[in-house]
Amino acid sequence: MAEAADNQGAVPAPARRRWLRRAVVLLAGTPVLAALVYAPAPPAEAADAPVDVQLDTLAPTAPVKGDTLTISGTVVNNTREKISNAHVGLRVGSALGDRAAIDEVADRTAFRPGTDPAEIDSAYAAKIDSLPAKAGQAFTLKVPVNKLPLDKDGVYQLGVSLSGESGSRSYEQVLGIKRTFLPWQPEAASKRSHLAYAWPLISTTHLTAETGSDETQTPVFQDDNLADELKPGGRLEQMVTLGKELPITWVIDPDLLYTVDAMTKGYRVRTPDGRTVQGKNKAVAEQWLSSLESAVQGKKVVALPFADPDIASLAHRGKDVSGTLGQLRPATDKAKQAVETVLHVPASTGFSWPVDGAIDPSIVNVATSAGAHNVLTRSDSLRESGSLGYTPSAARPIGAGSTAVVADADLSTAFEGDMLGAGNSTLAVQRFLAHSLALNLQNTGEQHSFVVAPQRMPSSSQVQTMAAALRGLQSGRWTQPTDLEAAAAAKPDPGAATQVPGAGQYPDSLRKQELPVSAFEDIRTTQNTLDHFKVILSAPDRVEIPFGNTMNREMSSTWRGRPEEAKDYREQAQRYLLGLTEKVKVIPKSDATLSGHSATIPVTVQNSLVQDVHDLVLRVKSANPTRLMFGDSGTAQQEVTVQADHSQTLKFTANATASGPVEVSAQLFTKDGVPYGKERKFTVDATEITPTVMLVIAGGVLLLVLAGIKMYASRKRVAARAAAEEDTQPSDESPDTGPQSASGSGTGETVDR
């Protein structure tokens, strides 16, 4: 307590010692109370500070001579007691020796007497007469830089503390403190580090495999959420607006460009009830894409493989699933084309970026398998042994013509926390600037090149904080901007670590987030279905392109942490593809009856697609060729070509060799003999006509014919006889010729009958 009082301006020491002696005498009579008096106090770091000190702004972030440092913030009384006679003061320590010292200071929370520096001149303190319980009060400190104890170039600890009295402690004490850093390099250094900052334009998957039946194949989106990122104030809009003015390297997922470009041409959105409605953010997409095209002019652009595939998942879970690694090369080829087509600028496809820069030998092998010879990793993965004594340049040769581009972990993770609060943002900026200056102050005699690879999808507040940090470097007093390609090509430090860490060193936390083996098996199933489908199509690009892109998206690193959503996306794509394949089918056929020795059996193939199908074969097969045959065997087939939205009926001649029902199957096949669609079965009931039956029928017909001939001959004889008798009759008839007349009359009646 004496040490604390000496440092904090408490009551005079003699009076305090007398007060303590009286307290000890009074308490010593009670063992329990005596024990309380002599019990060791908890470590300062373990106790919650009575007052929370928040720093909202610090400007300028990297001052020079003649500047006035302005610090504003808020102090919050966390106790139930009023704080009085308080003030907010500034404490500036000596220059920190290295980067480890920066981290040690940043990790401290509570005040440490003797370790934390004393306050500067009290004339620059902010007085707070009273701070009620659970209340806060804003403050502002303004201090001319020349009043600060800054001598040599370096990183200085800056502490802002609140000191005062509380109801239970009527002497001044430090009740709360917040630490940050002040980089001090007033003049440009003779040797400045090169700094490459990767500026990632990546979003989650929004496009489905589904497209409209129109000529332009209007795309269908899962939702319209991407528009929120593109609108003014949105995450991606902020990245473009702020990135345009900063010295950065654009690192772009070409699928994002493809998706936004699709929005500009008109799109539809799937609703929860399965319908699709017209998308309403075409103008938003057009504006964002136009702004991006302007922002990238004159800047370096790195195109990741299409849809930003999860390299680590491919290496650990997917490489043993046939066909999986074959997806990487097309994804890389599509990347370059997409950037150059949409943004009209050249793009490098020479970089691969595993999640969080974590690598092992299998990840490196997969990452470089599609032509990307630069693997963007991080210093907390490819670690230094410590023998160098400084942070080496980013480029490290790792064999086989490949280079590990090692991003600095402290700089790269500086903005991963919650940056919504001004206090967090301010602290992150100052710590980033501190580390960047410390890197340049390393006593190596050589100029070094460093890389920053931040989180893949920073929030709007994180983007704004990143931009503030980069603006703090724009004076160029200790860094100068470079790009990723230049950093990868920089001369490596001879003693830098180049040994890729083993598989056992890959973080378990990242491994748990990888896509499972089943995901790659699902992708293989979709690919096999697509391969069998596209061979029958007259315009295969209409399905090959959207489904090829969809399978790339199914391997995206952005599915990490969202396993159920990833699974749903894969299943939806497969269901939609199967639905398309089922639009070409053999129409179910009812049973047929075959009467006679042979007959024609019709089978109909329907095509409900919007394009023609060809290179199909329809094969019919008798389950019992000894009773029902097609041609000379039990099987017959015909080639099939069906126009869009039409049906075609094919006729097969069947021969019955025995009576009775026979099952017949009808199946489509592709030209390479792979079954296509469902097999249809129906029954043909064949009735055989035997030789004996044929003889009986023929005999009956012959008897009928003979009877007819006999009747005809008989009638002909009767008619001839009657005619002869008529010729012999006298010409003048008398009344007594009656009998003869009767006889003639009878003969006539016989002929008529």
Residue pairs with C-beta under 8 A, 6 or more apart in sequence:
1 16
1 20
2 13
2 16
3 113
3 114
4 10
4 113
4 173
5 11
5 13
5 16
5 171
6 13
7 113
7 114
7 118
8 113
8 163
8 172
8 173
8 174
9 163
9 172
10 16
10 171
10 172
10 173
11 171
16 171
23 37
24 37
27 33
27 34
27 36
27 37
28 34
28 37
44 110
44 111
44 112
45 108
45 109
45 110
47 110
48 78
49 78
49 109
49 110
49 111
49 175
49 176
49 177
50 77
50 78
50 79
50 83
50 166
50 175
50 176
51 75
51 76
51 77
51 78
51 79
51 83
51 131
51 162
51 175
51 176
52 75
52 76
52 78
52 176
53 73
53 74
53 75
53 88
53 160
53 161
53 162
53 176
53 177
53 178
54 73
54 74
54 75
54 76
54 178
54 421
54 423
55 71
55 72
55 73
55 160
55 178
55 180
55 423
55 426
55 427
56 72
56 73
56 74
56 422
56 423
56 426
57 70
57 71
57 72
57 73
57 422
57 426
58 69
58 70
58 71
58 158
58 180
58 426
58 429
58 430
59 69
59 70
60 67
60 69
60 472
61 183
61 429
61 430
61 433
61 468
61 469
61 471
61 472
62 183
62 184
62 185
62 433
62 437
62 472
62 473
62 475
62 477
63 69
63 145
63 182
63 184
63 186
64 145
64 186
64 475
65 145
65 146
65 186
66 145
66 146
67 144
67 145
68 142
68 143
68 144
68 145
69 141
69 142
69 143
69 144
69 145
69 148
69 182
70 140
70 141
70 142
71 90
71 140
71 141
71 143
71 160
72 138
72 139
72 140
72 141
73 138
73 139
73 160
73 178
73 423
74 136
74 137
74 138
74 139
75 86
75 88
75 128
75 131
75 136
75 137
75 139
75 162
75 176
76 135
76 136
77 83
77 131
77 132
77 133
77 134
77 135
77 136
78 134
79 133
79 134
79 166
80 133
80 134
81 133
81 166
81 167
81 168
82 130
82 131
82 132
82 133
82 166
82 167
83 128
83 130
83 131
83 162
83 164
83 165
83 166
83 175
84 129
84 130
84 131
84 164
84 165
84 166
85 129
85 164
85 165
85 172
86 127
86 128
86 129
86 130
86 131
86 162
86 163
86 164
86 165
86 175
87 122
87 125
87 126
87 127
87 128
87 162
87 163
87 164
88 125
88 126
88 128
88 139
88 141
88 160
88 161
88 162
89 119
89 120
89 122
89 124
89 125
89 126
89 160
89 161
89 162
89 163
90 119
90 120
90 124
90 125
90 141
90 143
90 158
90 159
90 160
91 116
91 117
91 118
91 119
91 120
91 157
91 158
91 159
91 160
91 161
91 177
92 117
92 120
92 148
92 149
92 150
92 156
92 157
92 158
92 159
92 182
93 116
93 117
93 156
93 157
93 158
93 159
94 117
94 149
94 156
94 157
95 151
95 152
95 153
95 154
95 155
95 156
95 184
96 102
96 105
96 154
96 155
96 156
96 157
96 181
96 434
96 438
98 438
99 391
99 410
99 435
99 438
99 439
102 155
102 181
102 431
102 434
102 435
102 438
103 410
105 157
105 179
105 181
106 179
106 181
106 431
108 179
110 177
111 161
111 174
111 176
111 177
113 174
116 159
116 161
116 177
117 157
117 159
119 125
119 161
119 163
120 143
120 147
120 148
120 149
121 147
124 141
124 142
124 143
124 147
125 141
126 139
126 140
126 141
128 137
128 139
128 162
128 164
131 137
131 164
141 160
148 156
148 182
150 156
150 182
150 184
153 184
153 185
153 186
153 189
153 437
153 441
154 184
154 437
154 441
155 181
155 182
155 183
155 184
155 434
155 437
155 438
155 441
156 181
156 182
156 183
156 184
157 179
157 181
157 182
158 179
158 180
158 181
158 182
158 430
159 177
159 178
159 179
159 180
160 177
160 178
160 179
160 180
161 174
161 176
161 177
161 178
162 174
162 175
162 176
162 177
163 172
163 173
163 174
163 175
164 172
164 173
164 175
165 171
165 172
165 173
166 175
178 423
178 427
180 426
180 427
180 430
180 431
181 430
181 431
181 433
181 434
182 430
183 430
183 433
183 434
183 436
183 437
183 478
185 437
185 440
185 477
185 478
186 477
187 477
188 476
188 477
188 478
189 440
189 477
189 478
191 440
191 446
191 447
192 440
192 447
192 476
192 477
192 478
192 479
192 480
193 436
193 439
193 440
193 447
193 448
193 449
193 450
193 478
193 479
193 480
194 447
194 448
194 449
194 450
194 479
194 480
194 481
194 482
194 486
194 487
194 490
195 436
195 449
195 450
195 451
195 452
195 473
195 479
195 480
195 481
195 482
196 249
196 394
196 449
196 450
196 451
196 452
196 481
196 482
196 483
196 484
196 486
196 487
197 246
197 247
197 248
197 249
197 451
197 452
197 454
197 470
197 481
198 248
198 249
198 251
198 302
198 376
198 407
198 451
198 452
198 453
198 454
198 484
199 239
199 243
199 246
199 248
199 249
199 250
199 251
200 251
200 252
200 253
200 454
200 455
200 456
200 457
200 458
201 236
201 239
201 240
201 250
201 251
201 252
201 253
201 256
201 292
202 251
202 252
202 253
202 256
202 304
202 308
202 456
202 457
202 558
203 226
203 229
203 236
203 253
203 256
203 259
203 457
203 558
204 457
204 556
204 558
205 222
205 255
205 307
205 553
205 556
205 558
205 559
205 569
206 221
206 222
206 223
206 225
206 226
206 259
207 219
207 220
207 221
207 222
207 255
207 258
207 259
207 262
207 549
207 550
207 553
208 219
208 220
208 221
208 222
208 270
208 550
208 572
208 573
208 576
209 546
209 547
209 549
209 550
209 572
209 573
209 576
209 577
210 219
210 220
210 270
210 276
210 546
210 576
211 217
211 218
211 219
211 220
211 542
211 546
212 218
212 219
212 220
212 268
213 610
216 265
216 266
217 542
217 546
218 265
218 266
218 267
218 268
219 262
219 267
219 268
219 546
220 267
220 268
220 269
220 270
220 276
221 263
221 267
221 268
221 269
221 270
221 279
222 269
222 270
222 569
223 269
223 270
224 269
224 279
224 280
224 281
226 259
226 260
226 263
227 263
227 280
227 281
227 284
227 285
228 234
229 235
229 236
229 237
230 236
230 237
230 260
230 281
230 284
230 285
230 287
230 288
231 237
231 281
231 284
233 460
234 460
235 457
235 458
235 459
235 460
235 463
236 256
236 288
237 288
237 291
238 460
238 463
238 464
239 458
239 463
240 288
240 291
240 292
240 295
241 291
241 295
242 463
242 464
242 466
242 467
243 250
243 295
243 467
244 291
244 294
244 295
246 467
246 470
246 471
247 470
247 474
247 481
248 299
248 470
248 481
249 299
249 300
249 301
249 302
249 483
249 484
249 485
250 295
250 296
250 299
250 300
250 301
250 302
251 302
251 304
251 351
251 353
251 484
252 301
252 302
252 303
252 304
252 339
252 347
253 304
253 306
253 307
253 308
254 303
254 304
254 306
254 307
254 334
254 335
254 337
254 338
254 339
255 306
255 307
255 308
255 338
255 549
255 552
255 553
255 556
257 289
257 338
257 339
257 342
257 343
258 306
258 338
258 342
258 549
260 285
260 288
260 289
261 285
261 289
261 342
263 279
263 281
263 282
263 284
263 285
264 282
264 285
264 286
264 289
266 278
266 279
266 282
267 278
267 279
267 282
268 276
268 277
268 278
268 279
269 276
269 277
269 278
269 279
270 276
271 277
289 342
292 343
293 342
293 343
293 344
293 345
296 343
296 345
297 345
299 483
300 348
300 483
300 484
300 485
301 339
301 343
301 345
301 346
301 347
301 348
302 347
302 348
302 349
302 350
302 351
302 484
302 485
303 335
303 336
303 338
303 339
303 347
303 348
303 349
304 335
304 351
304 352
304 353
305 328
305 331
305 332
305 335
305 349
305 352
305 370
305 372
305 552
306 330
306 331
306 332
306 334
306 335
306 338
306 549
306 552
307 331
307 549
307 552
307 553
307 555
307 556
308 353
308 456
308 556
308 557
308 558
309 327
309 328
309 331
309 552
309 555
309 556
309 557
310 355
310 514
310 515
310 555
310 556
310 557
310 559
310 560
311 352
311 353
311 354
311 355
311 363
311 366
311 367
311 557
312 354
312 355
312 358
312 363
312 506
312 510
312 511
312 514
313 514
313 515
313 519
313 555
313 557
314 324
314 325
314 328
314 366
314 520
314 555
315 360
315 362
315 363
315 365
315 366
315 367
316 362
316 363
316 506
316 511
316 514
317 514
317 515
317 516
317 517
317 519
317 520
318 324
318 325
318 515
318 517
318 519
318 520
318 555
319 325
319 362
319 366
320 517
321 517
321 520
321 521
321 523
321 524
322 524
323 524
323 527
324 520
324 523
324 524
324 555
325 366
325 369
327 523
327 551
327 552
327 555
328 366
328 369
328 370
329 369
329 370
329 371
330 548
330 552
331 370
331 552
332 349
332 370
332 371
332 372
334 549
334 552
335 347
335 349
336 347
336 349
339 345
339 346
339 347
340 346
340 347
348 484
348 485
349 371
349 372
350 371
350 372
350 373
350 374
350 485
350 488
351 372
351 374
351 375
351 376
351 405
351 484
351 488
352 367
352 368
352 370
352 372
352 374
352 375
352 376
353 375
353 376
353 453
354 363
354 367
354 375
354 376
354 377
355 456
355 510
355 513
355 557
355 560
356 378
356 381
356 507
356 510
357 376
357 377
357 378
357 380
357 381
357 406
357 407
357 409
357 412
357 453
358 377
358 378
358 381
358 506
358 507
358 510
359 367
359 375
359 377
359 381
359 382
359 404
359 500
359 501
359 506
360 500
360 501
360 502
360 503
360 505
360 506
361 500
361 502
361 503
362 503
363 375
363 506
364 375
364 398
364 402
364 404
364 500
367 375
368 375
368 400
368 402
373 401
373 402
373 403
374 402
374 403
374 404
374 405
374 484
374 488
375 398
375 402
375 403
375 404
375 405
376 405
376 407
376 451
376 453
376 484
377 404
377 405
377 406
377 407
378 406
378 407
378 408
378 409
378 412
378 453
379 391
379 406
379 407
379 408
379 409
380 409
381 501
381 505
382 396
382 404
382 406
382 497
382 499
382 500
382 501
383 497
383 501
384 391
384 392
384 496
384 497
385 497
387 495
388 493
388 495
388 496
390 442
390 443
390 444
391 408
391 439
391 442
391 448
391 450
392 448
392 492
392 493
392 495
392 496
392 497
393 448
393 449
393 450
393 487
393 490
393 491
393 492
393 493
393 496
394 405
394 406
394 407
394 408
394 449
394 450
394 451
394 487
394 488
394 490
395 403
395 404
395 405
395 406
395 449
395 487
395 488
395 489
395 490
395 491
395 492
396 403
396 404
396 405
396 406
396 492
396 496
396 497
396 498
397 403
397 404
397 492
397 498
398 404
398 498
398 500
399 498
403 488
404 498
404 500
405 451
405 484
405 487
405 488
406 451
407 451
407 452
407 453
408 435
408 439
408 450
408 451
408 452
410 435
411 432
411 435
411 436
411 450
411 452
412 452
412 453
412 454
413 454
413 455
414 428
414 431
414 432
414 435
414 454
414 469
415 428
415 432
415 454
415 455
415 458
415 462
415 465
415 466
415 469
416 454
416 455
416 462
417 424
417 428
418 424
418 461
419 425
419 428
419 459
419 461
419 462
419 464
419 465
420 461
425 461
425 464
425 465
425 468
428 465
428 469
429 465
429 468
429 469
429 472
432 469
432 472
433 469
433 472
433 473
436 450
436 473
436 478
436 479
437 478
439 448
439 450
440 478
440 479
441 478
442 448
446 493
448 493
449 482
449 486
449 487
449 490
450 487
451 484
451 487
454 462
454 466
455 462
456 557
456 558
457 558
458 466
473 479
473 481
492 498
513 560
513 561
514 560
515 555
515 559
515 566
516 563
519 554
519 555
519 566
519 567
519 570
520 555
522 554
522 567
522 570
522 571
522 574
523 551
523 554
523 555
523 570
525 574
526 547
526 550
526 551
526 554
526 570
526 573
526 574
526 577
527 551
529 574
529 577
529 578
529 581
530 543
530 544
530 547
530 548
530 577
532 581
532 670
532 674
532 676
533 543
533 577
533 580
533 581
534 540
534 543
534 544
535 615
535 670
535 671
535 672
536 584
536 613
536 614
536 615
536 616
536 670
536 676
537 543
537 609
537 611
537 612
537 613
538 611
538 612
538 613
538 614
539 611
542 611
543 577
543 580
547 573
547 577
550 573
551 573
553 569
554 566
554 569
554 570
554 573
559 565
559 566
559 569
580 609
581 676
581 677
582 677
582 678
583 606
583 607
583 608
583 609
584 605
584 606
584 607
584 608
584 609
584 613
584 616
584 642
584 668
584 676
584 677
585 605
585 606
585 668
585 677
585 678
586 603
586 604
586 605
586 606
586 618
586 666
586 667
586 668
586 677
586 678
586 679
586 680
587 603
587 604
587 605
587 606
587 647
587 680
588 680
588 682
589 603
589 604
589 666
589 680
589 682
590 682
591 661
591 682
591 683
591 684
591 685
592 601
592 682
592 683
592 684
592 685
593 684
593 685
593 687
594 601
594 628
594 654
594 656
594 684
594 685
594 686
594 687
595 687
596 656
596 687
596 689
597 655
597 656
597 688
597 689
598 653
598 654
598 655
598 656
599 653
599 654
599 656
600 651
600 652
600 653
600 654
601 620
601 651
601 652
601 653
601 654
601 664
601 684
602 649
602 650
602 651
602 652
603 618
603 620
603 649
603 650
603 651
603 652
603 666
603 680
604 647
604 648
604 649
604 650
605 616
605 618
605 640
605 642
605 647
605 648
605 649
605 650
605 668
606 642
606 647
607 613
607 642
607 643
607 644
607 645
607 646
607 647
607 648
608 645
609 644
609 645
610 644
610 645
611 644
612 641
612 642
612 643
612 644
613 640
613 641
613 642
614 640
614 641
615 639
615 670
615 671
616 639
616 640
616 641
616 642
616 668
616 669
616 670
616 671
616 676
617 637
617 638
617 639
617 640
617 668
617 669
617 670
617 671
618 637
618 638
618 639
618 640
618 650
618 666
618 667
618 668
618 669
619 635
619 636
619 637
619 666
619 667
619 668
619 669
620 630
620 635
620 636
620 637
620 652
620 664
620 665
620 666
621 630
621 634
621 635
621 664
621 665
621 666
621 667
622 628
622 629
622 630
622 634
622 635
622 654
622 662
622 663
622 664
623 634
623 662
623 663
623 664
623 665
624 634
624 662
624 663
625 633
625 634
626 657
626 658
627 656
627 657
627 658
627 659
627 660
627 662
627 686
628 634
628 654
628 655
628 656
628 657
628 662
628 664
628 684
628 686
629 654
629 655
629 657
630 636
630 652
630 653
630 654
630 655
631 653
631 655
636 652
636 653
637 669
638 650
638 652
640 648
640 650
640 668
641 648
642 648
654 664
654 684
654 686
656 686
656 687
656 688
657 688
658 686
658 688
659 686
659 687
659 688
660 685
660 686
661 683
661 684
661 685
661 686
662 683
662 684
662 685
662 686
663 681
663 682
663 683
664 681
664 682
664 683
664 684
665 679
665 680
665 681
666 679
666 680
666 681
666 682
667 675
667 676
667 677
667 679
667 680
668 675
668 676
668 677
669 675
669 676
670 676
715 751
718 750
718 751
719 751
722 747
722 748
722 750
722 751
725 744
725 747
726 744
729 740
729 744
730 737
733 741
